Amino acid sequence: IQKLHDKNLEILQDIKLEVENKTSKIYNGMKPKNAADIFNQMIGEGKIEDVFDIMIKLKENNVTQIMKFLTIENASMITQKIENFSVEKQKKE
């Protein structure tokens, strides 16, 4: 049972990674204003973690352009999450 559980967990992680990669490709190809409009809506619906997960996988230049179009409040929350993520990543290294 444990082997089956571990194998299923691995498959689910692979699927999640594939979805995240495709999502990142889509948002990297979007106009920044359109992506920001979607992100503002998602954050308004309480999905800030989803937005953050997408943004950390985008090209840095695209993140910069998208941030210009986020509301001030949303840009502030995402900036804090990015800073905390960077600090945690450095601690692990």
C-alpha positions in Angstrom: 0.0 0.0 0.0 2.8 2.4 0.9 4.5 1.8 -2.5 1.3 2.5 -4.3 0.7 5.6 -2.3 4.2 6.9 -3.0 3.9 6.1 -6.7 0.5 8.0 -6.9 2.0 10.9 -5.0 4.9 11.1 -7.5 2.5 11.0 -10.4 0.4 13.8 -8.9 3.5 15.9 -8.4 4.5 15.3 -12.0 1.1 16.4 -13.2 1.1 19.5 -11.0 4.6 20.5 -12.3 3.4 20.0 -15.9 0.3 22.2 -15.3 2.5 24.9 -13.6 4.9 24.9 -16.6 2.0 25.3 -19.1 0.5 28.0 -17.0 3.8 29.9 -16.8 4.1 29.6 -20.6 0.6 31.1 -21.1 1.3 34.0 -18.7 4.7 34.7 -20.2 3.1 35.1 -23.6 0.3 37.4 -22.4 0.3 41.1 -22.5 1.2 42.3 -19.0 -2.0 44.3 -18.5 -4.2 41.3 -19.3 -2.2 39.1 -16.9 -2.4 41.7 -14.2 -6.2 42.0 -14.7 -6.5 38.3 -14.2 -4.2 38.3 -11.2 -6.1 41.2 -9.6 -9.3 39.3 -10.0 -7.8 36.1 -8.6 -6.3 37.9 -5.6 -9.7 39.5 -5.0 -11.1 36.0 -4.9 -8.6 35.0 -2.2 -6.3 33.1 -4.5 -3.1 35.0 -3.8 -1.1 31.8 -3.2 -2.1 30.7 -6.8 -1.0 34.0 -8.2 2.3 33.9 -6.3 3.0 30.3 -7.5 2.5 31.4 -11.1 4.6 34.6 -10.7 7.6 33.0 -9.2 7.8 30.8 -12.4 7.6 33.7 -14.8 10.5 35.5 -16.5 11.7 38.3 -14.3 11.0 41.0 -16.9 7.4 39.8 -17.3 6.9 39.9 -13.5 8.2 43.5 -13.5 5.8 44.5 -16.3 2.8 42.7 -14.7 3.5 44.4 -11.3 3.0 47.8 -13.0 -0.6 47.0 -13.7 -1.5 45.3 -10.3 -3.4 47.4 -7.8 -1.0 48.9 -5.2 -2.4 46.6 -2.5 -1.9 43.5 -4.6 1.5 44.5 -5.8 2.5 45.1 -2.2 1.2 41.7 -1.1 3.0 39.9 -4.0 6.2 41.8 -3.3 6.2 40.7 0.4 5.6 37.1 -0.7 8.5 37.3 -3.2 10.8 38.8 -0.5 9.9 36.1 2.0 10.4 33.4 -0.6 13.8 34.8 -1.5 14.8 34.9 2.2 13.6 31.3 2.8 15.5 30.1 -0.4 18.7 31.7 0.8 18.4 30.1 4.2 18.1 26.7 2.5 21.3 27.3 0.4 
